[in-house]
Amino acid sequence: MRERQIILDTETTGLEPTQGHRVIEIGCIELINRRQTTRQFHVYLQPDRGIDAEAVRVHGITNDFLKNQPRFPDIAEDFLTFVQGAELVIHNAPFDLGFLNHELRLCGRGQVALEQLCAVEDTLLLARRRHPGQRNSLDALCKRYNIDNSQRTLHGALLDAEILADVYLAMTREQSSMFEPEISHAAGAAQRSEVREARLRMAQNRAPLLVLRADAEEVAAHARYLELLDQSSGGQCVWKQWPTAER
């Protein structure tokens, strides 16, 4: 997995760039090492054409709102600089990439395709692999992973990118070792022995630990977390495989 990822979404005047439809909003959220940073890229764009009525019902963006916004060529360089070299994380990537590459061609950058500048992770395909035969829209995934999307009364590129970031992190949450390995396999036997002896001395000198039992609310919260972990790992949560008495 790449260190820098960009969660990306767009809004458009319609469904087909081949029919002259254009991008009217781009929203990007930056993740570094799976943590959201304060950097983002967000613009509204003047499309120089009407917006389909059905599209307006989906995202609520009107031509009147866009009349004083920049055009795609005005922001193309800044956009490419922001995304270049990152992994793009997009829900139904062919749709957004198709529109953005069309915009690049229209402004004379036809030699540039985003797939050449960036790796691409399509979260719709990822969700279909994780949850075959189920609904995998962004709203359905929010419900499945208990992600709050109550503010999403209308689609919006930046809001949807923020929600997709939460969905993507939930879907790709992986179990990691609770404890770091005692020492590298490359280390010699003598070094491993020294480490074991040092830890034994520390254990002998340590005061008895106070054990605090989890209350009912904490146990329930832990069970909910294990269920999410089991879903996101495709049923591979080892903690759920232990008998309850051993937890």
C-alpha positions in Angstrom: 0.0 0.0 0.0 1.3 3.5 -0.9 2.0 5.9 1.9 0.0 8.8 0.4 -3.6 8.2 -0.7 -6.1 10.6 -2.1 -9.8 9.9 -1.6 -11.5 11.5 -4.6 -15.1 12.2 -5.7 -16.7 14.3 -8.4 -20.1 15.7 -9.3 -21.1 16.2 -12.9 -23.8 17.8 -15.2 -24.9 14.3 -16.2 -23.9 10.7 -16.7 -21.9 10.6 -20.0 -18.9 12.7 -20.9 -19.3 11.4 -24.5 -22.6 13.3 -24.6 -20.9 16.6 -23.6 -21.4 16.4 -19.9 -18.8 18.0 -17.7 -17.3 17.9 -14.2 -18.7 20.6 -11.9 -17.2 19.7 -8.5 -14.0 17.9 -7.4 -13.4 16.9 -3.8 -10.2 15.3 -2.6 -9.1 14.2 0.9 -5.4 13.3 1.7 -4.4 10.3 3.8 -0.9 9.7 4.9 -0.2 6.3 6.4 -4.0 5.8 6.7 -4.5 9.0 8.7 -6.4 12.0 7.3 -4.3 15.2 7.1 -5.6 18.8 6.9 -4.7 18.9 3.2 -7.6 18.7 0.7 -8.4 19.9 -2.8 -11.9 21.2 -3.4 -13.3 23.2 -6.3 -16.6 24.0 -8.0 -16.4 24.4 -11.8 -18.2 26.4 -14.5 -19.2 23.7 -17.1 -20.4 26.1 -19.9 -23.4 24.0 -20.4 -26.7 23.2 -18.7 -27.0 20.7 -15.8 -29.5 17.8 -16.3 -32.5 18.2 -14.0 -31.9 14.7 -12.6 -28.4 15.6 -11.7 -29.5 18.7 -9.9 -31.9 16.5 -7.8 -28.9 14.3 -6.8 -26.4 17.0 -5.9 -28.3 20.3 -5.7 -25.7 22.2 -7.7 -27.2 24.7 -10.2 -25.9 26.7 -13.1 -26.6 29.9 -11.3 -24.4 28.8 -8.4 -21.6 27.9 -10.8 -21.7 31.0 -13.1 -18.7 32.7 -11.4 -16.7 29.6 -10.6 -13.4 28.8 -12.5 -13.3 26.5 -15.5 -11.3 23.2 -15.5 -8.3 24.6 -17.4 -7.9 27.2 -14.6 -7.4 24.5 -12.0 -5.9 21.6 -14.0 -2.3 22.2 -13.0 -3.1 22.6 -9.3 -5.2 19.4 -9.4 -2.6 17.3 -11.2 0.1 18.5 -8.7 -2.1 17.6 -5.8 -2.8 14.0 -6.9 0.4 13.1 -8.8 2.1 10.0 -7.4 -0.6 9.2 -4.8 -2.9 6.3 -4.8 -6.4 7.4 -5.8 -9.2 5.8 -3.8 -12.5 6.2 -5.7 -16.0 4.6 -5.4 -16.8 3.4 -9.0 -13.5 4.7 -10.3 -14.3 4.3 -14.1 -17.0 7.0 -13.8 -14.8 9.7 -12.1 -11.7 8.8 -14.1 -13.7 8.9 -17.3 -14.9 12.4 -16.6 -11.6 13.8 -15.4 -9.6 12.3 -18.3 -12.2 13.8 -20.6 -11.7 17.2 -19.0 -7.9 16.8 -19.4 -8.4 16.1 -23.1 -10.6 19.1 -23.6 -8.0 21.4 -22.1 -5.2 20.2 -24.3 -3.7 17.6 -21.9 -4.8 14.5 -23.8 -1.4 13.0 -23.3 -2.1 12.8 -19.6 -4.3 10.1 -18.0 -4.7 9.9 -14.3 -4.1 6.2 -14.3 -0.6 7.0 -15.6 0.1 9.4 -12.8 -1.5 7.5 -9.9 -2.4 4.0 -8.8 -6.1 3.5 -8.4 -8.1 1.6 -5.8 -11.8 1.2 -6.7 -13.7 0.8 -3.5 -16.8 -0.5 -5.3 -14.9 -3.4 -6.6 -13.3 -3.9 -3.2 -16.7 -3.9 -1.6 -18.1 -6.4 -4.1 -15.2 -8.8 -3.3 -15.8 -8.4 0.4 -19.6 -8.5 0.3 -20.7 -10.5 -2.8 -24.4 -10.3 -3.7 -25.0 -7.4 -1.4 -25.7 -3.7 -2.0 -22.5 -1.8 -2.1 -23.4 1.8 -2.6 -21.8 4.3 -0.4 -24.9 4.6 1.7 -25.2 0.8 2.1 -21.5 0.6 3.1 -22.1 3.4 5.7 -24.9 1.3 7.2 -22.8 -1.9 7.1 -19.8 -0.3 8.9 -21.8 2.0 11.3 -20.5 5.2 9.7 -22.6 8.3 10.2 -23.8 9.8 6.9 -26.7 11.7 8.3 -25.4 14.9 6.8 -25.6 13.4 3.3 -29.1 14.6 2.3 -27.6 15.5 -1.1 -24.5 14.3 -2.8 -21.4 16.5 -2.7 -17.9 15.7 -3.9 -16.1 16.8 -0.7 -18.6 15.4 1.7 -18.7 12.1 -0.2 -14.9 12.0 -0.2 -14.9 12.4 3.6 -17.5 9.7 4.0 -15.6 7.4 1.6 -12.4 7.9 3.6 -14.2 6.5 6.7 -15.7 3.6 4.7 -12.4 2.7 3.0 -10.5 2.7 6.4 -13.2 0.5 7.9 -13.2 -1.9 4.9 -9.4 -2.3 4.9 -8.8 -2.4 8.7 -6.4 -5.3 9.2 -5.6 -7.2 12.3 -2.0 -6.5 13.5 0.0 -8.2 16.1 -0.8 -7.2 19.7 2.9 -7.5 20.6 5.9 -6.7 18.5 8.2 -9.7 17.9 10.7 -10.1 20.7 13.6 -9.7 18.4 14.4 -9.9 14.7 14.9 -13.4 13.3 18.3 -12.2 12.0 19.6 -11.6 15.5 21.9 -14.1 17.0 21.1 -16.6 19.8 23.2 -14.7 22.3 21.3 -11.4 21.7 18.0 -13.2 22.0 19.1 -14.8 25.3 20.1 -11.3 26.7 16.7 -9.9 25.8 14.9 -12.8 27.6 17.1 -12.4 30.7 16.5 -8.7 30.9 12.8 -9.1 30.5 12.8 -11.8 33.2 14.5 -9.5 35.6 12.0 -6.8 34.9 9.1 -9.2 35.5 10.6 -10.4 38.9 11.0 -6.8 40.1 7.5 -5.6 38.9 4.8 -5.1 41.5 1.6 -7.2 41.1 -0.7 -5.8 38.5 -4.1 -4.5 39.4 -6.8 -6.3 37.4 -9.8 -4.2 36.4 -12.7 -6.2 35.0 -14.6 -4.8 32.0 -18.1 -3.7 32.9 -21.2 -4.6 30.8 -21.0 -1.5 28.6 -17.3 -2.1 27.8 -17.9 -5.8 27.0 -20.7 -4.8 24.6 -18.5 -2.2 22.9 -15.8 -4.8 22.6 -18.2 -7.2 21.0 -19.3 -4.6 18.5 -15.7 -3.8 17.5 -14.9 -7.5 17.0 -18.0 -7.8 14.7 -16.8 -4.9 12.6 -13.2 -6.4 12.5 -14.7 -9.8 11.5 -16.6 -8.1 8.6 -13.7 -6.1 7.4 -11.3 -9.1 7.4 -13.7 -11.4 5.6 -14.4 -13.6 8.6 -10.8 -13.9 9.7 -11.0 -12.3 13.1 -9.0 -14.7 15.3 -10.3 -13.1 18.5 -13.8 -14.2 17.7 -12.6 -17.8 17.3 -11.6 -18.1 21.0 -14.1 -19.4 23.5 -15.7 -16.6 25.5 -14.3 -17.9 28.8 -10.8 -17.4 27.5 -11.2 -13.8 26.5 
